């Protein structure tokens, strides 16, 4: 049996645009809820984002300069893992 290119075009797996929009909004809503819970319960966590050991704070006479280097690294690694898992399960 020979397969032609025309037979591959008949199996079109397109999803309804409104369903795709609904799925995207559900994932974004879940993400917003998780971020909100992290901010709400953040003070009770054993580590405080923004006050990690690698964050640099310089307090001058009338000014304060803050460089959250360790916090940025932790958030970057966490978001990269989350997005990697999301793309892995989406396939």
VENCORCOR-V935594 format. One record per residue. N is the residue number from 1. RES is the residue in one letter. OMEGA is omega in degrees with one decimal (999 if undefined). D_CENTER is the distance of its C-alpha to the mean C-alpha in whole Angstrom. Layout:
N:RES:OMEGA:D_CENTER + N:RES:OMEGA:D_CENTER
This chain:
1:X:179.4:47 + 2:X:177.5:45 + 3:X:177.6:42 + 4:X:178.8:42 + 5:X:-179.4:39 + 6:X:-179.5:40 + 7:X:177.3:39 + 8:X:-179.6:35 + 9:X:-177.6:35 + 10:X:178.1:36 + 11:X:-177.4:33 + 12:X:-177.5:30 + 13:X:178.3:27 + 14:X:-179.5:26 + 15:X:177.3:24 + 16:X:-177.3:25 + 17:X:179.3:23 + 18:X:177.2:23 + 19:X:177.1:22 + 20:X:177.0:19 + 21:X:178.5:18 + 22:X:178.5:18 + 23:X:179.1:16 + 24:X:179.0:13 + 25:X:176.4:14 + 26:X:178.7:14 + 27:X:178.8:10 + 28:X:177.4:9 + 29:X:176.5:12 + 30:X:177.9:11 + 31:X:179.1:7 + 32:X:177.9:10 + 33:X:178.5:12 + 34:X:178.1:10 + 35:X:177.6:9 + 36:X:177.5:13 + 37:X:177.7:14 + 38:X:179.2:13 + 39:X:-178.4:15 + 40:X:-177.5:18 + 41:X:-176.1:18 + 42:X:179.9:17 + 43:X:-178.1:21 + 44:X:178.6:22 + 45:X:180.0:20 + 46:X:175.9:22 + 47:X:-178.4:20 + 48:X:174.7:19 + 49:X:-176.4:16 + 50:X:178.3:18 + 51:X:179.1:21 + 52:X:-176.3:21 + 53:X:-179.0:24 + 54:X:179.2:22 + 55:X:-176.1:22 + 56:X:177.0:25 + 57:X:176.2:27 + 58:X:178.7:30 + 59:X:177.9:32 + 60:X:-179.7:35 + 61:X:-176.7:38 + 62:X:-178.2:37 + 63:X:176.8:33 + 64:X:177.9:30 + 65:X:-173.7:28 + 66:X:177.8:24 + 67:X:-177.7:22 + 68:X:-175.2:19 + 69:X:-177.6:19 + 70:X:178.1:18 + 71:X:178.2:15 + 72:X:178.4:14 + 73:X:-180.0:14 + 74:X:179.0:13 + 75:X:179.0:9 + 76:X:179.0:9 + 77:X:179.6:10 + 78:X:179.2:8 + 79:X:176.5:4 + 80:X:177.3:7 + 81:X:179.7:8 + 82:X:179.7:5 + 83:X:176.5:5 + 84:X:177.3:9 + 85:X:179.3:10 + 86:X:-179.9:9 + 87:X:-180.0:11 + 88:X:-179.4:13 + 89:X:-178.8:14 + 90:X:-179.4:14 + 91:X:999:17
